[in-house]
């Protein structure tokens, strides 16, 4: 695997971890957290992160 690809994957892994961290923080602060789902690409991404 090229260095550029490793760096890109590393950055994407960091972004994913940061997004999961934010979701967990919000869920921990709310009594009844809700994730709105429309079925679009953004909703699918959030659903995947929340799994």
C-alpha positions in Angstrom: 0.0 0.0 0.0 1.4 3.4 -0.9 2.2 6.0 1.8 -0.5 8.3 0.5 -3.1 5.6 0.8 -2.0 4.8 4.4 -2.1 8.5 5.3 -5.6 8.8 3.8 -6.9 5.7 5.6 -5.3 7.0 8.9 -7.0 10.3 8.5 -10.4 8.7 7.7 -10.0 6.4 10.8 -9.3 9.5 12.9 -12.4 11.3 11.4 -14.5 8.2 12.2 -13.3 8.0 15.7 -13.9 11.7 16.3 -17.5 11.4 15.0 -18.2 8.4 17.2 -16.7 10.3 20.2 -19.0 13.3 19.5 -22.1 11.0 19.2 -21.3 9.3 22.5 -20.8 12.7 24.3 -24.2 13.9 23.0 -25.9 10.6 23.9 -24.4 10.8 27.4 -25.8 14.3 28.0 -29.3 13.7 26.7 -32.0 11.7 28.5 -33.6 10.5 25.3 -31.2 11.0 22.4 -32.7 10.7 18.9 -31.1 10.2 15.5 -33.3 11.4 12.6 -33.2 9.1 9.6 -34.3 10.1 6.1 -32.7 7.2 4.2 -30.2 9.5 2.4 -26.4 9.2 2.2 -25.9 11.4 5.3 -28.4 9.5 7.4 -26.9 6.2 6.3 -23.4 7.5 7.4 -24.8 8.6 10.8 -26.6 5.3 11.3 -23.4 3.4 10.6 -21.4 5.5 13.1 -24.1 5.1 15.7 -24.1 1.2 15.4 
